[in-house]
Amino acid sequence: MEKKTSKELETFLNPRPERDYEIEMECPEFTCLCPKTGQPDFATVTIQYIPDKLCVELKSLKLYLWSYRDEGAFHEAVINQILDDFANACKPRHLQVVGDFWVRGGIHTSVTAEYTGKIQKRKKKSD
């Protein structure tokens, strides 16, 4: 039975919360849709984090990333959304999300977003 995609990132207790250690996950099969053309965009998404009290469960991460397959999103927006959702789920000590997107129209794009203990509030368009 195939499990459906999910926007929920599940967590579990960090087995060594007293120690700083880094977890790195490379997800080479990330896809979303170009919001302008509807064509698929492909990327390798790398997530590196230092957990605090919680770690993200890998199967839930897979289902979460799959949920973007049919969504239109600019590269910058999707990487920042992944960062926000991941940070909200487990409140890590440090987090970095990198999206290394395949060449499209002769342009290679890489987007890096970081979190260091608090999520930055988004500015209003009037700011």
N, C-alpha and C positions, 0 to 999 in steps of 0.2 A: 504494500500500500504506500503510495507516494504522499509525503507530508506536504501540506500547502505552505506557501511563503508566510512570513510573519514580520511585523514591525517590532516585535517584542524581543529584546535581548535578555536572556536568562542569565542569572549569576549564581555563583557558589562562594562559600567562605574561602578566603585566601588561607592556604595551609601554613604560610609563614609570614604573617602580617608585620612581624617585628623586623623583617629584613627587606631592604630594597633589592629587587631583582627585576629584570626586564623580560617581558613576554613579547615575542614578535610573531605575527601571523601574516603570511603572504597568501593573497587570494588572487591567483592569476586568471580567473575566469569571470571577472566582474563585467556585467553589461548593463547599460541603460539606453535610453533612446535620446537622440538629438531632439531638443524641443522645437527646432526650426524645421527639420526635414523629416523627422520620424524614423530616420535610419539608425541602426544600432551603433552604439559606441562601445568599444571594448577597452578594458584596462586591467592592469595589475594593481590591486589595492593592498598596501602594506600597512598594518597596524602594529605600532610598538607602544607598549605601556608598562608603567611601573604600578602594580596594583597596590591598593591600600587595604581595605577590609574585604573587598569582593573581587572576584575574577569573572570574566565573561565565559560562558559555556560555549564551546565551539560549534555544536550542531545548531544552536539558536543563532549564532553569528552567520552560519552558512544560509539558513533560511531567511534571515534578515537581509543579507546581501542579494539573495535571489529576488527579493521583493522589488528591486529596482529594475528588473528586466523589462517591464512593460511601462515604465514611467519615463516621461520626458524630463530631462534635467541637464542644465549646464554643468560642465565639469566642476567649476568652482562651487556651485551650490550643492552638488551631491556629496563632495568630499567634506564640506563644512557640516552638512546634515549628519553624515556618518559620525563625524567627530562629536557633535552635540549629543546625538543619541547614545553613543558609547559612553561618553562622560557622564551623562545623566543616569545611565544604568549602573555603573560601578564606581563612580567618583574616584578615579585613579590619582596617584600622586603626580604622574606625568603621562601624557598621551600625545602621540603623533600619528596622523593618518596621511598617507601619500597615495595619490592616484596617478599612475603612470599610464596615460591614455595612448592608444595606438595612433599612428599618423593618420590624419584626416585632411584631405585637401592640401597635402604637402607640409602640414604643420604638426609637430609633435608637442603635446601638452603634458606637463607634470604639475600637479597641484599638491601643496603641502600645507596642512593645518595643524596647529598645536594647541594643547590645553595644559595649563599648569595650575590646577587646583580650583579654578572657577571659570564658568562659561561667560564669555563677554556678551553683554547685551547688544542686540542689534540696534543700530541707529535708525531713526525714522527718516523717511525721504526728505523731510523738511530740515533735518540737521545738517 
